[in-house]
Amino acid sequence: MHQDPPRRSRRAIWISAVVAFVLLLGGGGFAAWKLEWFSGNGDSVSFGKAPASATPDAGEPSPGAPSASPTPTGDPDVLLPTGPKSDFKQTAKLDDGTIIAKTRLAGAKSGFEGDVWVWTPKEYDEAKYEKSAFPVLIALPGGNGFPSNYWADRSLGLQKAISEGVQAGTSLPFIVVMPVLNPDSKYYYDGADIPGQPKMGTWIAEDVPAFTKANFRTYQSRDGWAFMGSSSGAFVGMKTVLQYPDRFKAVIASGGEIVPDSPLWKGHQAEMDANNPEKLAKKLIDGNGPEVYINFQVGTKETGKERMTKFQQQYGKGPVKMTIRDIQNGEHNGWHYVRGMKEGSLEWISKVLKGPKSQAG
């Protein structure tokens, strides 16, 4: 379930270093453009512009208070930020000026404290959407999933793919929330509350969504909530959607496992079964819903399609809607999974979720 980006040869790294040095000497414009990626890193970030109707002489709000927000109209599903407001620091800037920022979250329900990164599309700050909610995509990494979340690395292109998809009309403008997946780098925890261990299932399913609702304009219903993940993160995203279909509607699961396999489950069979997608899918089918949507992605140069196909054949019926997307020449890495999203998976998930509504229409 571990995922690592492809390793580059020493020769490739040496060549890249030489090219970079030459460009820094003779390509001042290029160097300045590259440096712009890091401009402002560490600075405080506030997501969402203050509404024009805010009272100018009301004084500064307390640090933990929610920011002033316009009253939503028309859609009772819109939830304005509930507070308390988190302290965000920039970690990356994209070419379109949008920001990836990090904060520290102390989970009220799980008791676990960890880092969370967030990115909002440029539409989030546009006046025509100031009263609208936005769909949320919780992006989970593979590998250790600690102490960082590699989807917060702009080089993988996830946020850029969404922005380009919005412009092309093939993606909703998602708020992307990127929490750590595990509490340490020693084990993986299957995104579950394994007895005697940190409650990572509660962290993912309850604390992270509550944090998102506290800070951003979101939808109250599951129609605005989904996961995407790779490798071990794909398993956790799929499992969580099947486990809480009243809260989450869809998942893009790339190169992941189907059943829980953390070594920490030993001696806890009943609890492991309660986190087994096979059993969760059967329960959903037997109960006739609600409908959930699972889109598997798998590279043609990696293993795992057989287990996805078997899972689809056995449980892809009734309320459990499943598709499998082949990524041609794709390997087990985030770059290729983002390519698969650009080639169709972003459009797929955008069709089953709820997008923002502008005041003009």
N, C-alpha and C positions, 0 to 999 in steps of 0.2 A: 504493500500500500504506500510505500515511500516513493516520492518523485523528486528527481533532481534534474535541473536543466542540462542539456548536452554539454559535455566537457570539450573545451577547445584545446587543440594541440599547442605545445610550447612554441612551435614555429608560427602558428597563427597569432598567438598572443604577442610574440616578438614583432611580427610584421605590423600588427595593430598599434603597438607602442611607437614604432618608428613613424608610421603614418600620422599618428596623433601629434608627435613631436614636430614633424614637418609642417603640419597644418597650424600648429600654435605659433611657429616661427613666421610662416608666410601667409597664412590664412586668417588674418585677424578677425574678419567678419564671421567666419565659421566658428572660431574660438568663442567670440562674444555670444553667438547664437547658442552654443553648447552651454556656456556659463549661465545663460538665462534659465536653463533647466533648474539650477540650484539657487537662483536669486530669490531671496526671502526665506530660505529654509531656516526654520527655528522661530520665525515670526509668528505672532498670534494670528489666528484666523477666525473670522466670523462668517458663517454661512447664512445666506439670505439677506437681502437688503432690508433696512428698516423701512416700514411703510411711510408714505408721505403724510398720512394722517396722524402720525405719532406726535405727541405734544412736545414742543422743543424745550419748554422750561420746566418739564416735570422732574428734572434732576436725573442723575445717573442711577440705573438700577443696581441692586446689590449683585455681587458676582454670581450668586447661585440662582438668580431670578431668570425666568424665561424672557426672551427678547419680545418686544412689542410686535404684535402681528395683526394683520387685518382680519376682520370677521369673515369667514367663508360664507358664500351664498350659493344656494341652489342644490348642492350635493351634501346630504347629511352624513355621507361616508368620510368627508374630509375631517382630519384631525390636525389641529394646529399644535405647535410644540407645547408640550405640557410642562417642561422644565423638570429638574433644574438644568441649567445650561452648562455644558461641559467646556473645558479649557482646551482648545485645539491649537496645535503648532504645525506649521507647514513642513512637509517632508519632500514635496516635489511639486513642480509647476509644469503643466502641459503647454503645448504650443498655442492652444486657443485661450490661454490665460487662466484656465480652471486649475483648481488646487487639490492636491491630496494632502490631508492633514491627519495628525495622530493625537489621540488623547488616552488617558488612563481611566479605565472603568473598574470600579469596585462593585461587583455584582451583588445586588441586594438579596436576590433569591439563592444564588449558588454559593455565596461567600468567597468566590474566586475573584482575584483582581488581576487584570491583564490589559494589554494594549489593544486599541481598536483604531483602524484607519478608516477615513471616509473621503469619498469624492462625490461632488454634486456636478451635474451637467450645467452648462451655461444657461440653459432655459430656466433653471431654478431661481436665478436672480432677475429674470425678465419680468417687467411690470405686469404684463398680461397674464402671468401665471401666479401672481403674488397671493391669490386667494385659493389656489389649487393645491391639492396633494400631489405627490409624486410616487411612482412605484419604487419599491426597495428590492435590490438584488444583494443578498448576503453572499459574499464570495469567500469560499473556504479553500485553503491551500492543501497540498499534499506534503510529503516529507514529514519533518518533525512538526511543522506548523507552530513552531515556537523557537525563539522569542519574537519572530517576525511573521508577517503574512506576505508571501511573495507577490500577491496580486496588487499590492501597494507599490510595486516597482514599475515605474512607467515604461520601462523597456519591454515588458511583456505585451503592452499595447491594448490591454482590456478596456481602459477608459477611452482611448482613442477610437477603438472599434465601435463603442457605443455612440460616441459623438458623430462618427462618420455614418453610422447607421441611422441616426436621427435625421441627418441632412438628406440621406437617401430615401427616407421614409420606410426603412426596414427595421428600425428599433425604437422602442420607447426611450425617453430620457430618464434612465434609472438613477436613483441614488445608490451608490455602491458602498456597502459597509463591509469592512475586512477585519474581522477579529482574529486574534490568535486562536488556534484550534486545540492545542494541548497545553497543559500547565507546566510542562517541562520538555526537554529534548531526549529524555531517557526512554519513554514509552509513548505509545499512542493509545488513546482512551475511547476510540469509536464514537466520540461525541455523545457520551452517555454518562449516566450517574452510576458508575460501577461502585458497589459497596466498599466503603473504606477509602475511597479515592476522591479527589476533587470533583465536584459535580459539573462536569463539562456539558452534559446534556441540558441541564438547567441554564447554564451560561449561554449556550447557543440558542436555545428555544425560548428563553424568557428574558434573561438580562440584556442580551444584545438587542432584541426588538424593543424592549422598554427604553433603553438608552436612545435608540433611533427615534422613537416617538417623543422623547423628551426634548430632542434637539431639532427635529425637522418636521416639515409638513408631510404627513403620511396618510394613507388610507386606514380606516379602522378595520375594514373587512379583509379577508384573505385574498381578495382580488388584486391587492396591491403588494403582495409579499411572495418572494420566491428565493431560491438558492441557486448558486452555481458553484461547482467545485471540481477539483481534479484529484485523482488518486484517492488517498484517504479522505480528503475533503469532499469528493464526489459521493463516497459512501455515506458520510455524515449528512450531507444535504438531502440525499434521497431518503435516508432513514427518517430524518426529521419531518419531511413532508408527509410520509406515510404515517408517522406517529401522531402528528398534529394537523390533520387535514382541515380542521376548522380554523387554523391560523395561517397556513401556507398552502399555496395552490400548485406550484410547479418547481421543477429543478432541471438544470442542465448538468448532467453527471458524466464527467469525462475520465475514462480509464480507471474506474474504481472497482472495488470489490462489491459483492452482493450480500455477504453475510458478515456478522461481527467476528473479529479474529484477534482482538487484543489479548495478550497473555494474562492480563489482569482479571479476566472473567473466571479464571479457575476457581471452582467451588461455588459459583453463582449462576447455575444453569437457568433458573427461572428468570432472573434479571436479564441474562443474555438473550433469552427467547423474547423478552419484551422489547428488545432492541434489534430484532432480526427482521429485515425487510420482507423476507418470505412469509413470515407469520403475520406481519403487519398488513401486507397486501391481501392475504387471504381473509383477514378480519374485515378489511375494508370492502372486499368483494361480497362476503357473506352479509354484511350490513347494508349493502347497496349504496355505498357512498359515504361522504361526498366525493365528487370526481377530483382526481389529482392527475397531473401531467408530468411524465418523466421522459426526458430526451437524453438518451445515452449518446456520448461521442466516443469513438474509438479510432485510433490511427491504424492504417492498414499494415504498418510496420511494427505494431505492438501486439501482445497477446491480450486475451480477455474477451474477445467478441463472443466466444462460445458460451461463456457464462451469462452474458447479457442476453443472448438469443434464447437460451434456455429459460431464463427468468421471464422474458417477454412471452414465450410460448405458454408458460404455466400460469402467469399472473397478469398478463396484459389483456385484461378483459373487464367487462362491466365498467365500474367507475375508475379503474386504473388504466389510464391511457398512456401508451408507451410507443416511442419511436427510437430507432437506432440510426445514427448518422455516421457513415464511414468518412474518415478524413484521409484522402488519398496521399500516400507516402508519409502519412503522419506517424510520429513517434510519441513516446510517453513523456511529453513536456508541455509546459504552459503556452509556448509560442504556437505550437501546432493546434492546441485546443482553442486558442483565440482565433486562429484561422478558420477552424470549423464553425465557430460562432459567427464570424463574418460571412461565411458561405451559406448560412441558413439557420443556425440554432438561435441566434438573436431574434430573427424574424419569427421563428416558431414560438418562442416564449412570449414575445410581444403581442402575439395574437390571442393569448389566453389570459393576459393580465390587463389591468386598467391603467390607462395613461392619464396625464394631466389634462385639465380642461382650461382653456384660456377664457378670460372674461369676455372676449369678443365672440366666443362661440364654443 
